[in-house]
Amino acid sequence: MSKPAIVLVHGAFADASGWAKVIRVLQGKEYHVTAVQNPLSSYADDVATTKRLIDAQKGPVVVVAHSYGGAVMSGAADSPNVKALVYVAAFAPDVGETLGPLLEKYPTKVGEAFRPDAAGFIYLDRATFHDVFCQDLPEVEAKVMAATQKPLHISVFEAKPTVAAWKNVPSWFIVAKEDRVINPDLERFFAKRMGAKTTEVGSSHVAFMSYSDVVVATIEEAVDAVEGSLVGSHSGSADFRL
């Protein structure tokens, strides 16, 4: 039996290349890994792009998402081939639940760093990028990330999801305890609500970079659960939601 395919979904102010550390390790273990390049132009566009890539995979799929990518994954991973979800310091809204009020209820420093342009896209202020977004990475790396950041259209904060895949798919959640973008208590709220198997790490928002070993281990735990359920289903003894 081949291993499940792994699809990685990036968040705001970043692109798929941010997953490089995780991808290298997973590829070294012979996983088939694909990282989505979302346009961040609207929630609908990002969900459609991610769903298209998920649906193109063969066999069972484990989807992993960071930050805003978690909201995208929740809306896109309703394929019957998706067997597990892994949220990394991510949003996980319910159907009809917008991100704006969640950020107001669980505030962080990120709102002060927003710098909108004339077209309605938001960047993060370069002067505070390191402190807000990735304080546990080297400053030289943070400067490159700030210079190459991919902006997010402001409309995503008012978008209303029509699907919440975590309601039907087993989920794992990594809480970043030092996150200054998504309040760690909001992450804990999401994890508890979905009944996710939860791990907490002492990282900034970019746990998939500073704690890539924990992220890889969590992905492999999800893969093992999927593989175990598939073997069990063939023997008639599965106890796993498929």
C-alpha atoms as a printed R data frame, in Angstrom:
    type eleno elety resid chain resno       x      y      z
1   ATOM     1    CA   MET     A     1   0.000  0.000  0.000
2   ATOM     2    CA   SER     A     2   1.453  3.384 -1.018
3   ATOM     3    CA   LYS     A     3   1.726  6.175  1.533
4   ATOM     4    CA   PRO     A     4  -0.966  8.869  1.589
5   ATOM     5    CA   ALA     A     5  -0.174 11.968 -0.429
6   ATOM     6    CA   ILE     A     6   0.580 15.092  1.597
7   ATOM     7    CA   VAL     A     7  -0.693 18.520  0.544
8   ATOM     8    CA   LEU     A     8   0.692 21.625  2.270
9   ATOM     9    CA   VAL     A     9  -1.237 24.913  2.363
10  ATOM    10    CA   HIS     A    10   0.597 28.167  3.127
11  ATOM    11    CA   GLY     A    11  -0.828 31.167  4.929
12  ATOM    12    CA   ALA     A    12  -0.840 34.918  4.437
13  ATOM    13    CA   PHE     A    13   2.299 36.975  3.787
14  ATOM    14    CA   ALA     A    14   4.052 33.834  2.523
15  ATOM    15    CA   ASP     A    15   4.073 31.320 -0.296
16  ATOM    16    CA   ALA     A    16   4.640 27.586 -0.679
17  ATOM    17    CA   SER     A    17   8.439 27.890 -0.456
18  ATOM    18    CA   GLY     A    18   8.114 28.524  3.284
19  ATOM    19    CA   TRP     A    19   7.465 24.802  3.700
20  ATOM    20    CA   ALA     A    20  10.985 23.970  2.425
21  ATOM    21    CA   LYS     A    21  12.309 22.441  5.673
22  ATOM    22    CA   VAL     A    22   9.256 20.234  6.079
23  ATOM    23    CA   ILE     A    23   9.241 19.239  2.405
24  ATOM    24    CA   ARG     A    24  12.893 18.181  2.408
25  ATOM    25    CA   VAL     A    25  12.404 15.886  5.395
26  ATOM    26    CA   LEU     A    26   9.180 14.360  4.079
27  ATOM    27    CA   GLN     A    27  10.655 13.796  0.616
28  ATOM    28    CA   GLY     A    28  13.665 12.145  2.263
29  ATOM    29    CA   LYS     A    29  11.184  9.690  3.767
30  ATOM    30    CA   GLU     A    30   9.694  9.065  0.312
31  ATOM    31    CA   TYR     A    31   6.407 10.850  0.811
32  ATOM    32    CA   HIS     A    32   4.669 12.389 -2.193
33  ATOM    33    CA   VAL     A    33   4.413 16.044 -1.169
34  ATOM    34    CA   THR     A    34   2.745 18.938 -2.974
35  ATOM    35    CA   ALA     A    35   2.632 22.523 -1.714
36  ATOM    36    CA   VAL     A    36  -0.178 24.746 -2.943
37  ATOM    37    CA   GLN     A    37   0.666 28.184 -4.369
38  ATOM    38    CA   ASN     A    38  -2.417 30.185 -3.430
39  ATOM    39    CA   PRO     A    39  -3.014 33.629 -4.969
40  ATOM    40    CA   LEU     A    40  -4.268 35.173 -1.683
41  ATOM    41    CA   SER     A    41  -6.519 37.307 -3.876
42  ATOM    42    CA   SER     A    42  -9.766 36.167 -2.228
43  ATOM    43    CA   TYR     A    43 -10.973 33.382  0.033
44  ATOM    44    CA   ALA     A    44 -12.973 31.845 -2.829
45  ATOM    45    CA   ASP     A    45  -9.931 31.850 -5.139
46  ATOM    46    CA   ASP     A    46  -7.719 30.255 -2.502
47  ATOM    47    CA   VAL     A    47 -10.266 27.551 -1.677
48  ATOM    48    CA   ALA     A    48 -10.735 26.754 -5.369
49  ATOM    49    CA   THR     A    49  -6.976 26.549 -5.973
50  ATOM    50    CA   THR     A    50  -6.410 24.317 -2.954
51  ATOM    51    CA   LYS     A    51  -9.385 22.083 -3.711
52  ATOM    52    CA   ARG     A    52  -8.204 21.607 -7.281
53  ATOM    53    CA   LEU     A    53  -4.821 20.380 -6.057
54  ATOM    54    CA   ILE     A    54  -6.318 18.130 -3.396
55  ATOM    55    CA   ASP     A    55  -8.677 16.553 -5.915
56  ATOM    56    CA   ALA     A    56  -5.772 15.913 -8.303
57  ATOM    57    CA   GLN     A    57  -4.040 13.583 -5.821
58  ATOM    58    CA   LYS     A    58  -4.332  9.826 -6.181
59  ATOM    59    CA   GLY     A    59  -5.458  7.793 -3.203
60  ATOM    60    CA   PRO     A    60  -5.769  9.000  0.397
61  ATOM    61    CA   VAL     A    61  -4.602 12.522  1.253
62  ATOM    62    CA   VAL     A    62  -3.371 14.235  4.407
63  ATOM    63    CA   VAL     A    63  -3.717 18.026  4.209
64  ATOM    64    CA   VAL     A    64  -1.561 20.332  6.348
65  ATOM    65    CA   ALA     A    65  -2.106 24.076  6.705
66  ATOM    66    CA   HIS     A    66  -0.557 27.069  8.412
67  ATOM    67    CA   SER     A    67  -2.234 30.293  9.567
68  ATOM    68    CA   TYR     A    68  -4.838 31.628  7.090
69  ATOM    69    CA   GLY     A    69  -4.204 28.426  5.145
70  ATOM    70    CA   GLY     A    70  -6.165 26.612  7.848
71  ATOM    71    CA   ALA     A    71  -9.294 28.546  6.902
72  ATOM    72    CA   VAL     A    72  -8.623 27.670  3.273
73  ATOM    73    CA   MET     A    73  -8.062 23.998  4.096
74  ATOM    74    CA   SER     A    74 -11.264 23.883  6.130
75  ATOM    75    CA   GLY     A    75 -13.180 25.071  3.077
76  ATOM    76    CA   ALA     A    76 -11.353 22.992  0.482
77  ATOM    77    CA   ALA     A    77 -10.714 19.612  2.096
78  ATOM    78    CA   ASP     A    78 -14.209 18.167  1.741
79  ATOM    79    CA   SER     A    79 -13.013 15.525 -0.719
80  ATOM    80    CA   PRO     A    80 -13.716 11.880  0.227
81  ATOM    81    CA   ASN     A    81 -10.010 11.164 -0.333
82  ATOM    82    CA   VAL     A    82  -8.972 13.513  2.496
83  ATOM    83    CA   LYS     A    83  -8.407 11.328  5.548
84  ATOM    84    CA   ALA     A    84  -6.656 13.683  7.989
85  ATOM    85    CA   LEU     A    85  -6.096 17.392  8.593
86  ATOM    86    CA   VAL     A    86  -3.133 18.976 10.384
87  ATOM    87    CA   TYR     A    87  -3.473 22.580 11.548
88  ATOM    88    CA   VAL     A    88  -0.239 24.443 12.358
89  ATOM    89    CA   ALA     A    89  -0.904 27.697 14.265
90  ATOM    90    CA   ALA     A    90  -3.908 28.072 11.994
91  ATOM    91    CA   PHE     A    91  -7.442 29.356 11.665
92  ATOM    92    CA   ALA     A    92 -10.262 26.807 11.618
93  ATOM    93    CA   PRO     A    93 -13.527 28.717 11.167
94  ATOM    94    CA   ASP     A    94 -16.945 27.139 11.223
95  ATOM    95    CA   VAL     A    95 -19.486 27.529  8.434
96  ATOM    96    CA   GLY     A    96 -20.426 31.209  8.155
97  ATOM    97    CA   GLU     A    97 -17.810 32.273 10.738
98  ATOM    98    CA   THR     A    98 -15.683 35.205  9.565
99  ATOM    99    CA   LEU     A    99 -12.100 35.806 10.645
100 ATOM   100    CA   GLY     A   100 -12.453 39.488 11.532
101 ATOM   101    CA   PRO     A   101 -14.549 39.042 14.703
102 ATOM   102    CA   LEU     A   102 -12.346 36.161 15.847
103 ATOM   103    CA   LEU     A   103  -9.278 38.403 15.684
104 ATOM   104    CA   GLU     A   104 -11.149 41.099 17.602
105 ATOM   105    CA   LYS     A   105 -12.213 38.668 20.320
106 ATOM   106    CA   TYR     A   106  -8.694 37.220 20.586
107 ATOM   107    CA   PRO     A   107  -6.451 40.223 19.791
108 ATOM   108    CA   THR     A   108  -2.731 40.178 18.982
109 ATOM   109    CA   LYS     A   109  -0.131 42.666 17.770
110 ATOM   110    CA   VAL     A   110  -0.627 41.797 14.108
111 ATOM   111    CA   GLY     A   111  -3.335 44.379 13.407
112 ATOM   112    CA   GLU     A   112  -0.898 47.185 14.223
113 ATOM   113    CA   ALA     A   113   1.477 45.831 11.586
114 ATOM   114    CA   PHE     A   114  -1.035 45.770  8.706
115 ATOM   115    CA   ARG     A   115  -0.087 48.026  5.796
116 ATOM   116    CA   PRO     A   116  -2.804 48.049  3.083
117 ATOM   117    CA   ASP     A   117  -2.016 49.133 -0.467
118 ATOM   118    CA   ALA     A   118  -4.228 50.975 -2.965
119 ATOM   119    CA   ALA     A   119  -5.710 47.712 -4.298
120 ATOM   120    CA   GLY     A   120  -6.886 46.400 -0.933
121 ATOM   121    CA   PHE     A   121  -4.005 43.985 -0.332
122 ATOM   122    CA   ILE     A   122  -2.339 43.906  3.091
123 ATOM   123    CA   TYR     A   123   1.378 43.670  3.778
124 ATOM   124    CA   LEU     A   124   3.094 43.485  7.160
125 ATOM   125    CA   ASP     A   125   5.221 46.427  8.206
126 ATOM   126    CA   ARG     A   126   8.860 45.550  7.558
127 ATOM   127    CA   ALA     A   127  10.076 47.376 10.651
128 ATOM   128    CA   THR     A   128   8.083 45.090 12.967
129 ATOM   129    CA   PHE     A   129   7.900 41.978 10.774
130 ATOM   130    CA   HIS     A   130  10.508 40.046 12.762
131 ATOM   131    CA   ASP     A   131   8.970 40.859 16.146
132 ATOM   132    CA   VAL     A   132   5.384 40.115 15.105
133 ATOM   133    CA   PHE     A   133   5.677 37.276 12.611
134 ATOM   134    CA   CYS     A   134   8.761 35.193 13.350
135 ATOM   135    CA   GLN     A   135  10.633 36.376 16.448
136 ATOM   136    CA   ASP     A   136  12.302 32.990 16.992
137 ATOM   137    CA   LEU     A   137  14.009 32.980 13.588
138 ATOM   138    CA   PRO     A   138  17.329 34.709 12.860
139 ATOM   139    CA   GLU     A   139  16.915 38.378 11.949
140 ATOM   140    CA   VAL     A   140  18.659 37.905  8.618
141 ATOM   141    CA   GLU     A   141  16.076 35.263  7.656
142 ATOM   142    CA   ALA     A   142  13.219 37.475  8.830
143 ATOM   143    CA   LYS     A   143  14.465 40.323  6.615
144 ATOM   144    CA   VAL     A   144  14.305 38.078  3.555
145 ATOM   145    CA   MET     A   145  10.801 36.942  4.489
146 ATOM   146    CA   ALA     A   146   9.692 40.552  4.953
147 ATOM   147    CA   ALA     A   147  11.116 41.510  1.571
148 ATOM   148    CA   THR     A   148   9.435 38.601 -0.234
149 ATOM   149    CA   GLN     A   149   6.117 38.536  1.626
150 ATOM   150    CA   LYS     A   150   3.020 37.803 -0.427
151 ATOM   151    CA   PRO     A   151   0.140 40.163  0.417
152 ATOM   152    CA   LEU     A   152  -3.354 39.072  1.422
153 ATOM   153    CA   HIS     A   153  -6.515 40.713  0.144
154 ATOM   154    CA   ILE     A   154  -8.454 42.361  2.950
155 ATOM   155    CA   SER     A   155 -11.725 40.749  1.799
156 ATOM   156    CA   VAL     A   156 -10.731 37.402  3.349
157 ATOM   157    CA   PHE     A   157 -11.513 38.748  6.820
158 ATOM   158    CA   GLU     A   158 -15.200 39.064  5.882
159 ATOM   159    CA   ALA     A   159 -15.515 35.868  3.828
160 ATOM   160    CA   LYS     A   160 -18.053 33.328  5.090
161 ATOM   161    CA   PRO     A   161 -16.970 29.699  4.687
162 ATOM   162    CA   THR     A   162 -19.594 27.291  3.369
163 ATOM   163    CA   VAL     A   163 -17.716 24.160  4.477
164 ATOM   164    CA   ALA     A   164 -15.901 23.169  7.674
165 ATOM   165    CA   ALA     A   165 -14.010 20.000  6.761
166 ATOM   166    CA   TRP     A   166 -12.773 19.477 10.333
167 ATOM   167    CA   LYS     A   167 -16.302 18.463 11.311
168 ATOM   168    CA   ASN     A   168 -15.970 15.258  9.308
169 ATOM   169    CA   VAL     A   169 -12.217 14.598  9.101
170 ATOM   170    CA   PRO     A   170  -9.900 13.551 11.986
171 ATOM   171    CA   SER     A   171  -7.683 16.493 12.878
172 ATOM   172    CA   TRP     A   172  -4.402 17.348 14.573
173 ATOM   173    CA   PHE     A   173  -3.484 20.824 15.839
174 ATOM   174    CA   ILE     A   174  -0.151 22.413 16.735
175 ATOM   175    CA   VAL     A   175  -0.557 25.439 19.003
176 ATOM   176    CA   ALA     A   176   2.234 28.027 18.881
177 ATOM   177    CA   LYS     A   177   2.460 29.288 22.458
178 ATOM   178    CA   GLU     A   178   4.406 32.466 21.544
179 ATOM   179    CA   ASP     A   179   2.312 33.334 18.489
180 ATOM   180    CA   ARG     A   180   1.841 37.082 17.962
181 ATOM   181    CA   VAL     A   181  -0.291 36.746 14.819
182 ATOM   182    CA   ILE     A   182  -3.002 34.319 15.958
183 ATOM   183    CA   ASN     A   183  -3.650 34.411 19.676
184 ATOM   184    CA   PRO     A   184  -2.642 31.029 21.182
185 ATOM   185    CA   ASP     A   185  -5.942 30.966 23.080
186 ATOM   186    CA   LEU     A   186  -7.788 31.214 19.764
187 ATOM   187    CA   GLU     A   187  -5.748 28.290 18.470
188 ATOM   188    CA   ARG     A   188  -6.670 26.332 21.603
189 ATOM   189    CA   PHE     A   189 -10.326 27.223 21.039
190 ATOM   190    CA   PHE     A   190 -10.190 25.862 17.491
191 ATOM   191    CA   ALA     A   191  -8.379 22.697 18.589
192 ATOM   192    CA   LYS     A   192 -10.815 21.977 21.404
193 ATOM   193    CA   ARG     A   193 -13.869 22.654 19.262
194 ATOM   194    CA   MET     A   194 -12.789 20.212 16.568
195 ATOM   195    CA   GLY     A   195 -11.610 17.588 19.056
196 ATOM   196    CA   ALA     A   196  -8.130 17.629 17.568
197 ATOM   197    CA   LYS     A   197  -5.145 15.792 18.971
198 ATOM   198    CA   THR     A   198  -3.209 18.827 20.167
199 ATOM   199    CA   THR     A   199   0.489 19.561 20.634
200 ATOM   200    CA   GLU     A   200   1.833 22.846 22.011
201 ATOM   201    CA   VAL     A   201   5.261 24.236 21.133
202 ATOM   202    CA   GLY     A   202   7.043 27.348 22.345
203 ATOM   203    CA   SER     A   203   7.264 28.903 18.918
204 ATOM   204    CA   SER     A   204   6.393 32.084 17.102
205 ATOM   205    CA   HIS     A   205   3.716 32.057 14.415
206 ATOM   206    CA   VAL     A   206   5.978 30.130 12.035
207 ATOM   207    CA   ALA     A   207   6.079 26.862 13.971
208 ATOM   208    CA   PHE     A   208   6.525 24.940 10.713
209 ATOM   209    CA   MET     A   209   9.907 26.653 10.334
210 ATOM   210    CA   SER     A   210  11.221 26.923 13.895
211 ATOM   211    CA   TYR     A   211   9.780 23.577 15.040
212 ATOM   212    CA   SER     A   212   9.811 21.727 11.732
213 ATOM   213    CA   ASP     A   213  10.722 18.463 13.492
214 ATOM   214    CA   VAL     A   214   7.535 18.597 15.588
215 ATOM   215    CA   VAL     A   215   5.464 19.454 12.518
216 ATOM   216    CA   VAL     A   216   6.923 16.522 10.583
217 ATOM   217    CA   ALA     A   217   6.323 14.175 13.525
218 ATOM   218    CA   THR     A   218   2.698 15.330 13.767
219 ATOM   219    CA   ILE     A   219   2.175 14.829 10.031
220 ATOM   220    CA   GLU     A   220   3.606 11.322 10.307
221 ATOM   221    CA   GLU     A   221   1.318 10.608 13.259
222 ATOM   222    CA   ALA     A   222  -1.640 11.590 11.089
223 ATOM   223    CA   VAL     A   223  -0.296  9.433  8.241
224 ATOM   224    CA   ASP     A   224   0.104  6.452 10.572
225 ATOM   225    CA   ALA     A   225  -3.493  6.856 11.722
226 ATOM   226    CA   VAL     A   226  -4.686  6.959  8.118
227 ATOM   227    CA   GLU     A   227  -2.655  3.902  7.148
228 ATOM   228    CA   GLY     A   228  -3.902  2.035 10.197
229 ATOM   229    CA   SER     A   229  -7.496  2.858  9.342
230 ATOM   230    CA   LEU     A   230  -7.055  1.709  5.771
231 ATOM   231    CA   VAL     A   231  -5.581 -1.616  6.861
232 ATOM   232    CA   GLY     A   232  -8.384 -1.963  9.421
233 ATOM   233    CA   SER     A   233 -11.044 -1.232  6.838
234 ATOM   234    CA   HIS     A   234  -9.761 -4.057  4.654
235 ATOM   235    CA   SER     A   235  -9.934 -6.449  7.614
236 ATOM   236    CA   GLY     A   236 -13.354 -5.191  8.702
237 ATOM   237    CA   SER     A   237 -12.109 -3.756 12.005
238 ATOM   238    CA   ALA     A   238 -11.645 -0.057 11.319
239 ATOM   239    CA   ASP     A   239 -12.508  2.423 14.057
240 ATOM   240    CA   PHE     A   240 -11.617  5.649 12.233
241 ATOM   241    CA   ARG     A   241 -13.776  8.188 10.475
242 ATOM   242    CA   LEU     A   242 -13.309  7.875  6.718
